[in-house]
Amino acid sequence: MTLWVLIGIVIKILMIVGITQGTVAYLILVERKIAAYAQDRIGPNRCGAQFGLPAALLQPLADGAKMLLKEDVVPKYVTKPLYILAPWIAIVTAMIGFAVVPFGPVGPNQLIDFQIAPNVDMGLLYVLAVGSLAVYGVILAGWASNNKYAFIGGLRSSAQLISYELPLGMSILGMLLLAGSLDMNQVIAWQSQNAWGVLVQPLGFILFFTSAFAETNRLPFDLPESEQELVGGFHTEYSAMKFGMFFLGEYLHIITVSFITVILFWGGWHLPFLGLTPESSGLIDTLLKVGIITGKVFLAILFIMWIRWTLPRFRYDQLMDLAWKSMIPLALINLVATAGIVQLVRTYWN
């Protein structure tokens, strides 16, 4: 690896970290506005009015400053090293997943390589492996807090994440069989030449998106927090920036899940009738690809937020029944059916 390649990777890492964390600040404002709309309220509209500026400009900055300036309370009874380590695990596992996510076109002919670690043949496997590590931050937070509510939240989260990782992983296998690769760029290329994943794998898409809700601890799957029962769940004893790190990790997971959904099932940068191909490398084509994939990701995030403020929370027995009695059998059926069809096509049509 040459020095210039290393410098380029470092620059891309810094850009991705800055852009994603800045995006999270404004996604919080968007979600508060969606919540207000769902509840027939106005939402945040005061911050910046004194200076004649729109709330959308200053509200995220005010929220971030409030989080940073709050008193960081560390209870005496916590197991301090693990208590401090837990939010770091949550945010680091959320960030390193972006290493293999293509934010635009990737390839030797492209003007810019929109991927931190290019040519990763096992990209999807890496994302699933890294995403599964997030449960350790939640379990440590619940256990190290030495609080019964936090401990119950940690136990709930560990059972939930382990259960829903099975249908999450199996739901994408059908799409990978069709594309014949774990490389996300190859999956996008296959969809651009054939059909979007949501059309050829509708059941896989539904199972993946539902499991993704559970993986991000969002309503209707937010049993680990469940304020009405567990105060704040696994982060009951966290305040100030440590709580903010859990919050930031959750929104980063939402962005990651939205990217994976768009790449696997919504065609990535592909749109019908635009004539974009994997080899398209002009400036206009590059800007179009980045804009399309970003727009699709934003739509996926809006849908996730809309679901949160529309559906009620499951009971815990319903949560487990849905995973083990419905989603895992359906994921297995989808996988076996897809494997059979792929084998028949390769045997009799090739």
KOLTOR-827083 format. One record per residue (C-alpha): x, y, z; residue in three letters; residue number from 1. Coordinates in nm, 3 decimals. Layout:
residues N
{r {X,Y,Z},"ALA",NUM}
...
***
This chain:
residues 350
{r {0.000,0.000,0.000},"MET",1}
{r {0.151,0.332,-0.108},"THR",2}
{r {0.155,0.644,0.107},"LEU",3}
{r {-0.097,0.822,-0.118},"TRP",4}
{r {-0.341,0.531,-0.097},"VAL",5}
{r {-0.313,0.537,0.282},"LEU",6}
{r {-0.370,0.913,0.290},"ILE",7}
{r {-0.675,0.872,0.067},"GLY",8}
{r {-0.821,0.607,0.300},"ILE",9}
{r {-0.764,0.830,0.605},"VAL",10}
{r {-0.933,1.124,0.431},"ILE",11}
{r {-1.233,0.906,0.339},"LYS",12}
{r {-1.259,0.780,0.698},"ILE",13}
{r {-1.258,1.135,0.835},"LEU",14}
{r {-1.517,1.244,0.578},"MET",15}
{r {-1.748,0.950,0.650},"ILE",16}
{r {-1.721,1.001,1.028},"VAL",17}
{r {-1.794,1.374,0.995},"GLY",18}
{r {-2.077,1.335,0.746},"ILE",19}
{r {-2.253,1.051,0.928},"THR",20}
{r {-2.235,1.217,1.269},"GLN",21}
{r {-2.352,1.548,1.125},"GLY",22}
{r {-2.634,1.362,0.951},"THR",23}
{r {-2.739,1.202,1.280},"VAL",24}
{r {-2.779,1.547,1.438},"ALA",25}
{r {-3.026,1.649,1.169},"TYR",26}
{r {-3.198,1.309,1.159},"LEU",27}
{r {-3.292,1.363,1.524},"ILE",28}
{r {-3.461,1.689,1.423},"LEU",29}
{r {-3.638,1.513,1.134},"VAL",30}
{r {-3.766,1.242,1.368},"GLU",31}
{r {-3.891,1.499,1.618},"ARG",32}
{r {-4.081,1.669,1.337},"LYS",33}
{r {-4.227,1.336,1.221},"ILE",34}
{r {-4.330,1.258,1.579},"ALA",35}
{r {-4.496,1.599,1.606},"ALA",36}
{r {-4.680,1.544,1.277},"TYR",37}
{r {-4.801,1.202,1.392},"ALA",38}
{r {-4.927,1.351,1.720},"GLN",39}
{r {-5.078,1.666,1.565},"ASP",40}
{r {-4.813,1.897,1.714},"ARG",41}
{r {-4.576,2.154,1.566},"ILE",42}
{r {-4.248,2.017,1.699},"GLY",43}
{r {-3.927,2.215,1.759},"PRO",44}
{r {-3.971,2.566,1.622},"ASN",45}
{r {-3.818,2.806,1.879},"ARG",46}
{r {-3.442,2.766,1.856},"CYS",47}
{r {-3.295,3.039,1.636},"GLY",48}
{r {-3.612,3.250,1.629},"ALA",49}
{r {-3.437,3.518,1.839},"GLN",50}
{r {-3.184,3.562,1.558},"PHE",51}
{r {-3.432,3.534,1.275},"GLY",52}
{r {-3.294,3.194,1.174},"LEU",53}
{r {-3.493,2.877,1.100},"PRO",54}
{r {-3.509,2.611,1.375},"ALA",55}
{r {-3.378,2.351,1.133},"ALA",56}
{r {-3.041,2.528,1.131},"LEU",57}
{r {-2.970,2.573,1.503},"LEU",58}
{r {-3.182,2.309,1.680},"GLN",59}
{r {-2.938,2.018,1.618},"PRO",60}
{r {-2.648,2.238,1.736},"LEU",61}
{r {-2.838,2.330,2.053},"ALA",62}
{r {-2.922,1.964,2.121},"ASP",63}
{r {-2.559,1.862,2.077},"GLY",64}
{r {-2.434,2.143,2.303},"ALA",65}
{r {-2.687,2.047,2.570},"LYS",66}
{r {-2.567,1.685,2.560},"MET",67}
{r {-2.202,1.788,2.590},"LEU",68}
{r {-2.257,2.038,2.873},"LEU",69}
{r {-2.478,1.819,3.091},"LYS",70}
{r {-2.333,1.687,3.417},"GLU",71}
{r {-2.188,1.339,3.368},"ASP",72}
{r {-2.316,1.145,3.669},"VAL",73}
{r {-2.139,0.815,3.744},"VAL",74}
{r {-2.316,0.626,4.027},"PRO",75}
{r {-2.089,0.485,4.299},"LYS",76}
{r {-2.228,0.133,4.270},"TYR",77}
{r {-2.147,0.072,3.901},"VAL",78}
{r {-1.861,-0.148,3.779},"THR",79}
{r {-1.676,0.154,3.643},"LYS",80}
{r {-1.437,0.011,3.374},"PRO",81}
{r {-1.711,-0.185,3.198},"LEU",82}
{r {-1.965,0.090,3.260},"TYR",83}
{r {-1.743,0.332,3.068},"ILE",84}
{r {-1.649,0.077,2.800},"LEU",85}
{r {-2.009,-0.011,2.705},"ALA",86}
{r {-2.104,0.312,2.517},"PRO",87}
{r {-1.770,0.302,2.334},"TRP",88}
{r {-1.847,-0.049,2.209},"ILE",89}
{r {-2.190,0.070,2.095},"ALA",90}
{r {-2.056,0.357,1.889},"ILE",91}
{r {-1.743,0.185,1.752},"VAL",92}
{r {-1.936,-0.119,1.625},"THR",93}
{r {-2.184,0.118,1.460},"ALA",94}
{r {-1.907,0.319,1.290},"MET",95}
{r {-1.676,0.045,1.158},"ILE",96}
{r {-1.958,-0.111,0.959},"GLY",97}
{r {-1.928,0.180,0.713},"PHE",98}
{r {-1.582,0.057,0.606},"ALA",99}
{r {-1.725,-0.166,0.331},"VAL",100}
{r {-2.048,0.021,0.246},"VAL",101}
{r {-2.036,0.172,-0.106},"PRO",102}
{r {-2.172,0.528,-0.089},"PHE",103}
{r {-2.161,0.551,-0.467},"GLY",104}
{r {-1.996,0.386,-0.769},"PRO",105}
{r {-1.689,0.174,-0.699},"VAL",106}
{r {-1.439,0.039,-0.951},"GLY",107}
{r {-1.111,0.101,-1.130},"PRO",108}
{r {-1.277,0.319,-1.397},"ASN",109}
{r {-1.457,0.551,-1.153},"GLN",110}
{r {-1.349,0.909,-1.086},"LEU",111}
{r {-1.369,0.854,-0.709},"ILE",112}
{r {-1.389,0.525,-0.519},"ASP",113}
{r {-1.687,0.574,-0.286},"PHE",114}
{r {-1.584,0.302,-0.045},"GLN",115}
{r {-1.330,0.314,0.239},"ILE",116}
{r {-1.211,-0.046,0.190},"ALA",117}
{r {-1.250,-0.129,-0.182},"PRO",118}
{r {-1.242,-0.476,-0.337},"ASN",119}
{r {-1.385,-0.649,-0.028},"VAL",120}
{r {-1.534,-0.975,-0.157},"ASP",121}
{r {-1.687,-1.057,0.183},"MET",122}
{r {-1.842,-0.715,0.245},"GLY",123}
{r {-2.185,-0.833,0.356},"LEU",124}
{r {-2.037,-1.096,0.585},"LEU",125}
{r {-1.824,-0.825,0.745},"TYR",126}
{r {-2.127,-0.600,0.805},"VAL",127}
{r {-2.324,-0.883,0.966},"LEU",128}
{r {-2.028,-0.983,1.184},"ALA",129}
{r {-1.960,-0.629,1.302},"VAL",130}
{r {-2.330,-0.559,1.360},"GLY",131}
{r {-2.359,-0.863,1.585},"SER",132}
{r {-2.091,-0.715,1.815},"LEU",133}
{r {-2.324,-0.431,1.919},"ALA",134}
{r {-2.500,-0.666,2.162},"VAL",135}
{r {-2.188,-0.671,2.381},"TYR",136}
{r {-2.218,-0.298,2.449},"GLY",137}
{r {-2.582,-0.340,2.551},"VAL",138}
{r {-2.514,-0.642,2.774},"ILE",139}
{r {-2.218,-0.469,2.942},"LEU",140}
{r {-2.423,-0.154,3.000},"ALA",141}
{r {-2.703,-0.352,3.165},"GLY",142}
{r {-2.470,-0.566,3.379},"TRP",143}
{r {-2.214,-0.301,3.478},"ALA",144}
{r {-2.484,-0.055,3.590},"SER",145}
{r {-2.573,-0.285,3.883},"ASN",146}
{r {-2.933,-0.177,3.839},"ASN",147}
{r {-3.221,-0.425,3.811},"LYS",148}
{r {-3.401,-0.229,3.542},"TYR",149}
{r {-3.083,-0.196,3.337},"ALA",150}
{r {-3.000,-0.564,3.385},"PHE",151}
{r {-3.344,-0.676,3.265},"ILE",152}
{r {-3.306,-0.446,2.963},"GLY",153}
{r {-2.966,-0.599,2.885},"GLY",154}
{r {-3.107,-0.952,2.910},"LEU",155}
{r {-3.398,-0.863,2.685},"ARG",156}
{r {-3.167,-0.707,2.431},"SER",157}
{r {-2.929,-1.004,2.423},"SER",158}
{r {-3.216,-1.249,2.363},"ALA",159}
{r {-3.375,-1.021,2.104},"GLN",160}
{r {-3.059,-0.952,1.903},"LEU",161}
{r {-2.948,-1.316,1.902},"ILE",162}
{r {-3.296,-1.431,1.795},"SER",163}
{r {-3.336,-1.181,1.511},"TYR",164}
{r {-2.983,-1.223,1.375},"GLU",165}
{r {-3.091,-1.564,1.242},"LEU",166}
{r {-3.372,-1.441,1.011},"PRO",167}
{r {-3.166,-1.130,0.931},"LEU",168}
{r {-2.879,-1.340,0.798},"GLY",169}
{r {-3.094,-1.600,0.623},"MET",170}
{r {-3.318,-1.341,0.457},"SER",171}
{r {-3.031,-1.204,0.246},"ILE",172}
{r {-2.898,-1.544,0.139},"LEU",173}
{r {-3.156,-1.572,-0.139},"GLY",174}
{r {-3.037,-1.243,-0.289},"MET",175}
{r {-2.675,-1.353,-0.257},"LEU",176}
{r {-2.753,-1.680,-0.437},"LEU",177}
{r {-2.901,-1.485,-0.726},"LEU",178}
{r {-2.613,-1.236,-0.744},"ALA",179}
{r {-2.351,-1.504,-0.682},"GLY",180}
{r {-2.136,-1.281,-0.463},"SER",181}
{r {-2.098,-1.132,-0.114},"LEU",182}
{r {-1.955,-0.813,-0.267},"ASP",183}
{r {-2.218,-0.539,-0.239},"MET",184}
{r {-2.103,-0.379,-0.565},"ASN",185}
{r {-2.163,-0.707,-0.748},"GLN",186}
{r {-2.511,-0.729,-0.596},"VAL",187}
{r {-2.591,-0.379,-0.728},"ILE",188}
{r {-2.448,-0.470,-1.069},"ALA",189}
{r {-2.669,-0.782,-1.085},"TRP",190}
{r {-2.979,-0.577,-1.004},"GLN",191}
{r {-2.892,-0.318,-1.269},"SER",192}
{r {-2.877,-0.594,-1.531},"GLN",193}
{r {-3.178,-0.800,-1.412},"ASN",194}
{r {-3.428,-0.670,-1.154},"ALA",195}
{r {-3.431,-0.509,-0.814},"TRP",196}
{r {-3.406,-0.744,-0.517},"GLY",197}
{r {-3.742,-0.639,-0.378},"VAL",198}
{r {-3.907,-0.774,-0.697},"LEU",199}
{r {-3.726,-1.109,-0.709},"VAL",200}
{r {-3.704,-1.157,-0.331},"GLN",201}
{r {-4.013,-0.987,-0.180},"PRO",202}
{r {-4.032,-1.227,0.116},"LEU",203}
{r {-3.660,-1.186,0.181},"GLY",204}
{r {-3.701,-0.807,0.179},"PHE",205}
{r {-3.988,-0.815,0.431},"ILE",206}
{r {-3.798,-1.051,0.661},"LEU",207}
{r {-3.478,-0.847,0.637},"PHE",208}
{r {-3.645,-0.513,0.703},"PHE",209}
{r {-3.845,-0.651,0.996},"THR",210}
{r {-3.534,-0.809,1.149},"SER",211}
{r {-3.346,-0.483,1.098},"ALA",212}
{r {-3.603,-0.304,1.315},"PHE",213}
{r {-3.532,-0.553,1.593},"ALA",214}
{r {-3.154,-0.520,1.545},"GLU",215}
{r {-3.171,-0.142,1.589},"THR",216}
{r {-3.399,-0.162,1.898},"ASN",217}
{r {-3.660,0.058,1.733},"ARG",218}
{r {-4.034,0.048,1.785},"LEU",219}
{r {-4.218,-0.184,1.769},"PRO",220}
{r {-3.913,-0.382,1.891},"PHE",221}
{r {-3.772,-0.149,2.159},"ASP",222}
{r {-3.829,-0.395,2.446},"LEU",223}
{r {-3.474,-0.341,2.587},"PRO",224}
{r {-3.563,0.023,2.665},"GLU",225}
{r {-3.940,0.006,2.720},"SER",226}
{r {-3.971,0.321,2.932},"GLU",227}
{r {-4.311,0.227,3.075},"GLN",228}
{r {-4.165,-0.090,3.229},"GLU",229}
{r {-3.788,-0.044,3.269},"LEU",230}
{r {-3.739,0.333,3.316},"VAL",231}
{r {-3.473,0.349,3.042},"GLY",232}
{r {-3.366,-0.011,3.010},"GLY",233}
{r {-2.997,-0.081,2.966},"PHE",234}
{r {-2.901,0.289,2.967},"HIS",235}
{r {-3.100,0.384,3.278},"THR",236}
{r {-2.782,0.484,3.468},"GLU",237}
{r {-2.623,0.673,3.179},"TYR",238}
{r {-2.631,1.049,3.140},"SER",239}
{r {-2.475,1.330,2.938},"ALA",240}
{r {-2.241,1.221,2.660},"MET",241}
{r {-2.236,0.853,2.755},"LYS",242}
{r {-2.611,0.837,2.693},"PHE",243}
{r {-2.551,1.043,2.378},"GLY",244}
{r {-2.310,0.776,2.252},"MET",245}
{r {-2.580,0.508,2.281},"PHE",246}
{r {-2.819,0.744,2.103},"PHE",247}
{r {-2.564,0.814,1.830},"LEU",248}
{r {-2.495,0.441,1.789},"GLY",249}
{r {-2.866,0.371,1.738},"GLU",250}
{r {-2.897,0.629,1.460},"TYR",251}
{r {-2.575,0.512,1.295},"LEU",252}
{r {-2.722,0.161,1.290},"HIS",253}
{r {-3.032,0.304,1.121},"ILE",254}
{r {-2.814,0.460,0.850},"ILE",255}
{r {-2.622,0.133,0.803},"THR",256}
{r {-2.943,-0.072,0.783},"VAL",257}
{r {-3.088,0.172,0.530},"SER",258}
{r {-2.777,0.147,0.312},"PHE",259}
{r {-2.783,-0.235,0.322},"ILE",260}
{r {-3.156,-0.234,0.237},"THR",261}
{r {-3.101,-0.003,-0.059},"VAL",262}
{r {-2.798,-0.201,-0.183},"ILE",263}
{r {-2.957,-0.546,-0.151},"LEU",264}
{r {-3.321,-0.482,-0.242},"PHE",265}
{r {-3.370,-0.135,-0.391},"TRP",266}
{r {-3.112,-0.150,-0.669},"GLY",267}
{r {-2.844,0.067,-0.507},"GLY",268}
{r {-2.757,0.350,-0.747},"TRP",269}
{r {-2.971,0.199,-1.026},"HIS",270}
{r {-3.289,0.359,-1.158},"LEU",271}
{r {-3.479,0.229,-1.462},"PRO",272}
{r {-3.468,0.435,-1.784},"PHE",273}
{r {-3.158,0.636,-1.683},"LEU",274}
{r {-2.919,0.404,-1.861},"GLY",275}
{r {-2.668,0.388,-1.575},"LEU",276}
{r {-2.440,0.083,-1.585},"THR",277}
{r {-2.160,-0.039,-1.353},"PRO",278}
{r {-1.911,0.090,-1.611},"GLU",279}
{r {-2.057,0.444,-1.624},"SER",280}
{r {-1.780,0.670,-1.497},"SER",281}
{r {-1.844,1.023,-1.620},"GLY",282}
{r {-1.889,1.314,-1.380},"LEU",283}
{r {-2.265,1.339,-1.442},"ILE",284}
{r {-2.311,0.963,-1.406},"ASP",285}
{r {-2.110,0.961,-1.082},"THR",286}
{r {-2.315,1.246,-0.934},"LEU",287}
{r {-2.637,1.073,-1.042},"LEU",288}
{r {-2.534,0.745,-0.876},"LYS",289}
{r {-2.441,0.915,-0.549},"VAL",290}
{r {-2.761,1.120,-0.551},"GLY",291}
{r {-2.982,0.819,-0.625},"ILE",292}
{r {-2.836,0.596,-0.353},"ILE",293}
{r {-2.846,0.885,-0.101},"THR",294}
{r {-3.208,0.965,-0.187},"GLY",295}
{r {-3.311,0.601,-0.148},"LYS",296}
{r {-3.134,0.579,0.188},"VAL",297}
{r {-3.315,0.892,0.307},"PHE",298}
{r {-3.650,0.740,0.203},"LEU",299}
{r {-3.567,0.420,0.394},"ALA",300}
{r {-3.480,0.624,0.705},"ILE",301}
{r {-3.807,0.819,0.679},"LEU",302}
{r {-3.999,0.492,0.653},"PHE",303}
{r {-3.824,0.357,0.965},"ILE",304}
{r {-3.915,0.675,1.154},"MET",305}
{r {-4.274,0.664,1.031},"TRP",306}
{r {-4.313,0.305,1.153},"ILE",307}
{r {-4.181,0.404,1.498},"ARG",308}
{r {-4.455,0.662,1.547},"TRP",309}
{r {-4.729,0.446,1.397},"THR",310}
{r {-4.714,0.098,1.553},"LEU",311}
{r {-4.739,0.004,1.923},"PRO",312}
{r {-4.475,-0.203,2.103},"ARG",313}
{r {-4.493,-0.583,2.102},"PHE",314}
{r {-4.522,-0.782,2.420},"ARG",315}
{r {-4.205,-0.978,2.490},"TYR",316}
{r {-4.367,-1.317,2.423},"ASP",317}
{r {-4.499,-1.183,2.091},"GLN",318}
{r {-4.149,-1.061,2.006},"LEU",319}
{r {-3.996,-1.405,2.061},"MET",320}
{r {-4.283,-1.592,1.892},"ASP",321}
{r {-4.252,-1.373,1.582},"LEU",322}
{r {-3.881,-1.457,1.546},"ALA",323}
{r {-3.880,-1.830,1.625},"TRP",324}
{r {-4.224,-1.942,1.506},"LYS",325}
{r {-4.273,-1.722,1.200},"SER",326}
{r {-3.968,-1.543,1.065},"MET",327}
{r {-3.705,-1.818,1.093},"ILE",328}
{r {-3.929,-2.083,0.924},"PRO",329}
{r {-4.021,-1.835,0.649},"LEU",330}
{r {-3.654,-1.744,0.597},"ALA",331}
{r {-3.568,-2.114,0.563},"LEU",332}
{r {-3.850,-2.169,0.312},"ILE",333}
{r {-3.738,-1.865,0.112},"ASN",334}
{r {-3.376,-1.986,0.110},"LEU",335}
{r {-3.460,-2.343,0.003},"VAL",336}
{r {-3.702,-2.224,-0.268},"ALA",337}
{r {-3.450,-1.974,-0.407},"THR",338}
{r {-3.169,-2.233,-0.404},"ALA",339}
{r {-3.391,-2.478,-0.591},"GLY",340}
{r {-3.491,-2.224,-0.855},"ILE",341}
{r {-3.129,-2.108,-0.905},"VAL",342}
{r {-3.013,-2.469,-0.948},"GLN",343}
{r {-3.291,-2.544,-1.199},"LEU",344}
{r {-3.209,-2.233,-1.401},"VAL",345}
{r {-2.838,-2.311,-1.408},"ARG",346}
{r {-2.904,-2.674,-1.503},"THR",347}
{r {-3.165,-2.636,-1.779},"TYR",348}
{r {-3.123,-2.282,-1.914},"TRP",349}
{r {-2.744,-2.246,-1.925},"ASN",350}
***
